Amino acid sequence: MLKIVLRTSGADVVFSGATRKVQALLRSHGVITDDDPVFNSLDTALEWSEEMMLDERREEMLLRGGGATASPSLGGSLLRQQKQQACLAGTTPPPLALTTQAQGRHTTEEPAGGGGGMPPAGSNNEEGEGEQGRPAAAAPEAEAETAVFLGDHEDYYLRAGTLRRRSSFSTQISDRGLDNPLVVGDVGSLQSILEDYLEVDRYQAPESVRSVLGEAKSFFRQERVAAGAVLADHGNPSSSSSSPEKVYFIGSGSVELQIPGKCGPRRLQKVCAGGTFGEVGFFLRTPQAFRAVTREPCHLHTLDRTGMAAMQHQNPGLCILVQKAVMKSICLAASLSIESAHLGPVDDGRSVRLGRIEEER
């Protein structure tokens, strides 16, 4: 009866924490049907409910042609999180222009071998790309574009973003019932992730900017990690895995950031493909404030201090762009936290009472 009343009111019923015997009893009486979501733990049920509500909100905003703001649980990926109304509107600011202010010189021509500057021995990736350095290409007509973007329009990189590929937007919307995310794309490439954060397509950056971003793989390492691996361990600064020596860009898979709780680890954030984590501890040189665990097999692009030092010395223009991308990720996380605080329900005193009950337990 209660289930019928809830559904009549537009509420979805989710079951969690019930033992198998209780579930069997509820199924025998028709309380639980095959269409009802059933979870082993309350945390899993809440996470599922959160994702379903976010999917519904994104779909609603897409149908109305508006911008959908994603949840902090999806991490920092612009491909998945950014507002999409500018993409649908088709409006763009003045085109970007390269200047000669950058300290490093980069041609617009991509060599056949790929890769970029000479990384140190400890920063080679799995494919061994970029180990022999990047040969200088002869392009006299592009002499004015031999530096990365540092011009008057660089503030555009810090504004609200959109999808990187407007032309393929129609193919990036999937049905909510499918296993695919609402917005998908070529997230696996490190260059694609950086272009998403810097919004290269939206602001019509020259091809030389893409060429510079393509050199980033020479200074990053590629790591393939199995599900359940601990990438960072909260409160254990002596552990090499938890030391703030890496910035992580997720090419595929997802990572859960956890903090200690009274009843076990609590999920702080879920970072999906295209997102970043570890940047705060890396730049502040402080132990990570979370425990990072892979939820599924992951392909990671990691930047350690050796790679960062090499990039600063050999390719300072690229280093600035990478730092801009990381700063964009941090700003997105902060803005989402502020928005969540403003959009949260009005506290009528129930949270205080629940807190007291929890303390008494």
C-alpha positions in Angstrom: 0.0 0.0 0.0 2.8 2.4 0.9 4.6 1.6 -2.3 1.5 2.4 -4.3 1.0 5.7 -2.5 4.7 6.7 -3.1 4.5 5.9 -6.8 1.2 7.8 -7.1 3.0 10.8 -5.7 5.8 10.4 -8.2 8.4 8.9 -5.8 10.6 6.1 -6.9 11.1 3.3 -4.3 14.6 2.0 -3.7 15.4 -1.0 -1.5 18.7 -1.3 0.4 20.3 -3.2 3.2 17.7 -6.0 3.3 19.0 -9.6 3.9 18.2 -12.3 1.3 15.5 -13.8 3.5 13.8 -10.4 3.9 14.1 -9.8 0.1 12.6 -13.2 -0.6 9.7 -12.4 1.7 9.1 -9.1 0.1 9.2 -10.6 -3.4 6.8 -13.4 -2.4 4.3 -10.7 -1.4 4.9 -8.6 -4.5 6.5 -5.7 -2.6 9.7 -6.1 -4.6 9.3 -6.7 -8.3 11.8 -7.3 -11.0 11.7 -3.6 -11.9 12.6 -2.4 -8.4 16.3 -1.4 -7.7 17.7 -3.4 -4.8 21.1 -2.7 -3.3 23.2 -4.3 -0.6 24.2 -1.1 1.1 22.6 2.3 1.7 25.7 4.1 0.3 25.4 2.3 -3.0 21.6 3.1 -3.1 22.3 6.8 -2.5 25.0 6.9 -5.1 22.7 5.3 -7.7 19.8 7.7 -6.8 22.2 10.6 -7.1 23.3 9.5 -10.6 19.8 8.9 -11.8 18.6 12.4 -10.6 21.6 14.0 -12.3 20.9 12.1 -15.6 17.3 13.3 -15.5 18.4 16.9 -14.9 20.9 16.8 -17.7 18.3 15.3 -20.1 15.8 18.0 -19.1 18.3 20.8 -19.7 19.3 19.3 -23.0 15.7 19.1 -24.2 15.2 22.7 -23.2 18.4 23.8 -24.9 19.9 25.0 -21.6 23.1 24.3 -19.8 23.3 21.3 -17.5 25.6 21.5 -14.5 27.0 18.2 -13.4 27.6 16.7 -10.0 30.9 16.8 -8.2 30.7 13.0 -8.3 31.7 13.1 -11.9 35.0 14.8 -11.3 36.5 17.6 -13.4 36.0 16.5 -17.0 34.8 19.3 -19.2 33.6 16.7 -21.7 31.1 15.4 -19.1 30.6 18.3 -16.8 30.6 21.6 -18.6 27.6 23.7 -19.5 26.3 23.0 -23.0 24.2 26.0 -23.8 27.1 27.7 -25.6 27.6 24.6 -27.7 23.9 24.7 -28.8 23.8 28.4 -29.3 26.9 28.3 -31.5 28.3 31.6 -30.4 32.1 32.1 -30.0 34.4 34.9 -29.0 37.1 36.4 -31.2 39.5 33.8 -32.5 42.7 33.1 -30.5 46.0 34.4 -31.9 49.5 33.1 -31.2 52.1 35.5 -30.1 55.9 35.4 -29.9 55.9 36.0 -26.1 56.4 32.4 -25.2 59.9 31.2 -24.3 59.7 27.9 -26.2 59.5 27.6 -30.0 57.0 25.2 -31.5 56.1 24.7 -35.2 52.6 23.9 -36.5 53.9 20.8 -38.3 53.5 17.5 -36.5 56.5 15.1 -37.0 55.9 11.6 -38.0 57.4 10.2 -34.8 55.1 12.3 -32.5 56.2 13.3 -29.0 57.8 16.5 -27.8 60.8 17.7 -25.7 63.4 15.4 -24.2 62.0 14.0 -20.9 64.2 12.6 -18.2 64.9 8.9 -17.9 62.3 8.5 -15.2 59.4 10.1 -17.1 59.2 7.9 -20.2 55.8 6.6 -21.0 54.9 3.0 -21.9 55.1 3.5 -25.6 58.5 5.2 -25.3 57.3 8.2 -27.3 59.3 11.4 -27.3 62.5 9.8 -26.0 64.6 11.2 -28.9 63.2 14.7 -28.7 61.3 16.6 -31.3 63.1 17.6 -34.5 62.6 21.2 -35.6 60.4 21.5 -38.7 61.0 24.0 -41.4 58.0 26.2 -41.8 59.1 29.8 -42.8 55.6 30.9 -43.5 54.5 30.1 -40.0 57.3 32.0 -38.3 54.8 34.3 -36.6 53.1 31.3 -35.1 56.1 29.6 -33.5 55.0 30.1 -29.9 52.1 28.7 -27.9 49.1 30.8 -27.1 49.8 33.6 -24.6 47.9 36.4 -26.2 45.3 38.9 -25.2 42.5 36.4 -25.3 44.0 34.0 -22.8 41.3 34.8 -20.2 38.8 33.0 -22.5 40.5 29.8 -21.3 39.2 30.5 -17.8 35.6 31.0 -18.6 32.7 28.5 -18.5 33.2 25.8 -21.1 31.4 23.6 -23.5 31.8 20.4 -25.4 35.0 20.2 -27.4 33.4 18.8 -30.6 30.3 20.8 -31.5 30.0 19.0 -34.8 29.6 15.6 -33.2 27.2 16.8 -30.4 24.3 15.1 -32.0 26.1 11.7 -31.6 27.0 12.3 -28.0 23.5 12.1 -26.5 22.4 8.6 -25.4 19.3 7.2 -23.8 19.2 7.2 -20.1 18.3 3.6 -20.1 21.6 2.7 -21.8 24.8 1.9 -19.9 26.6 4.7 -21.8 27.0 8.1 -20.1 24.9 11.0 -21.3 27.9 12.6 -22.9 30.6 10.4 -24.4 33.7 11.1 -26.5 37.4 10.4 -27.2 38.4 11.0 -23.6 41.3 8.5 -23.6 43.8 10.8 -25.3 45.8 13.1 -23.0 45.6 15.8 -25.8 41.8 15.4 -25.9 41.5 15.9 -22.2 43.7 19.0 -22.3 41.8 20.4 -25.2 38.5 19.9 -23.4 39.8 21.9 -20.4 41.3 24.7 -22.5 38.2 24.7 -24.9 40.4 24.8 -27.9 37.6 24.2 -30.4 35.2 26.7 -28.9 37.7 29.6 -29.1 39.1 28.5 -32.5 42.7 28.1 -31.4 45.2 27.6 -34.3 46.5 24.2 -35.1 49.8 25.1 -33.6 48.1 25.1 -30.2 46.9 21.6 -30.8 50.4 20.6 -31.9 51.9 22.0 -28.6 49.3 20.1 -26.5 50.2 16.9 -28.4 53.7 17.2 -27.0 52.4 16.7 -23.4 52.5 12.9 -23.7 56.3 13.1 -23.7 56.3 14.4 -20.1 53.5 12.2 -18.8 53.5 8.5 -17.9 50.8 6.2 -18.9 49.6 3.7 -16.3 47.0 0.9 -16.5 45.6 0.0 -13.2 43.3 -2.8 -12.2 40.1 -2.3 -10.3 40.4 -1.9 -6.6 43.9 -0.5 -6.6 44.8 2.2 -4.0 46.4 5.1 -5.8 46.6 7.4 -2.7 46.2 6.5 1.0 44.8 9.2 3.3 46.8 9.8 6.5 49.8 7.8 5.5 52.4 10.3 4.3 55.2 7.7 4.5 53.7 5.7 1.7 55.1 6.4 -1.7 51.7 5.9 -3.3 50.1 8.6 -1.1 52.9 11.2 -1.3 51.8 14.2 -3.4 54.1 13.5 -6.2 51.6 13.0 -9.1 48.8 14.7 -10.9 46.3 12.2 -12.4 44.4 12.6 -15.6 41.9 9.8 -16.1 41.8 8.5 -19.7 39.3 5.7 -19.0 37.6 4.2 -16.0 36.7 5.9 -12.7 38.3 6.6 -9.4 36.6 7.1 -6.0 38.1 9.5 -3.5 37.3 8.5 0.0 37.6 10.0 3.5 37.5 8.1 6.8 34.1 7.7 8.4 32.8 6.2 11.6 31.4 3.2 9.8 34.1 2.9 7.2 35.3 4.9 4.2 32.9 7.6 2.9 32.9 8.6 -0.7 34.0 12.2 -1.2 34.0 12.3 -4.9 33.9 10.0 -8.0 36.2 11.1 -10.8 35.3 9.7 -14.2 37.2 9.6 -17.6 38.5 13.1 -18.5 38.7 14.2 -14.8 41.7 15.0 -12.7 42.7 14.5 -9.1 45.8 14.9 -6.9 46.5 18.4 -8.2 46.0 20.2 -4.9 48.4 18.1 -2.9 50.9 18.1 -5.8 51.1 21.9 -6.0 50.8 22.5 -2.3 53.3 19.7 -1.5 51.0 18.4 1.2 49.8 14.8 1.7 46.7 14.0 -0.1 43.6 14.5 2.1 41.8 11.4 0.6 42.2 7.8 -0.3 41.9 7.2 -4.0 40.6 3.8 -5.1 40.0 2.7 -8.7 36.4 1.5 -9.2 37.2 -0.3 -12.4 40.2 -0.9 -14.7 41.7 2.6 -15.4 44.0 4.1 -18.0 45.8 7.0 -16.3 48.0 9.8 -17.5 50.2 10.9 -14.6 52.6 13.8 -14.3 55.3 13.5 -11.6 57.7 16.2 -10.3 60.5 15.0 -12.6 58.2 15.4 -15.6 57.0 18.8 -14.5 60.6 20.0 -14.0 61.5 18.8 -17.5 58.5 20.4 -19.1 59.2 23.7 -17.3 62.8 23.7 -18.7 62.2 22.3 -22.2 58.7 23.4 -23.1 57.6 26.3 -20.9 54.7 27.3 -23.1 53.2 23.8 -22.8 53.8 23.9 -19.1 51.7 27.0 -18.9 48.9 25.4 -20.8 48.9 22.3 -18.6 48.8 24.5 -15.5 45.9 26.3 -17.0 44.1 23.0 -17.5 44.8 22.0 -13.9 43.6 25.4 -12.6 40.4 25.0 -14.6 39.8 21.6 -12.9 40.3 23.2 -9.5 38.0 26.1 -10.3 35.3 23.7 -11.6 35.4 21.7 -8.4 35.1 24.9 -6.3 32.2 26.3 -8.4 30.3 23.0 -8.1 30.8 23.0 -4.4 29.5 26.5 -4.1 26.5 25.7 -6.4 25.7 22.6 -4.3 25.7 24.7 -1.2 23.3 27.3 -2.7 21.0 24.7 -4.2 20.8 22.5 -1.1 17.5 22.1 0.8 16.6 24.7 3.4 17.6 23.4 6.8 14.5 23.2 9.1 16.4 21.8 12.1 16.2 18.2 11.1 19.9 18.0 10.2 20.7 19.2 13.7 18.5 16.6 15.3 19.8 13.8 13.1 23.3 14.9 14.0 22.5 14.6 17.7 21.0 11.2 17.2 24.1 10.1 15.4 26.3 11.4 18.2 24.3 9.5 20.8 24.8 6.3 18.9 
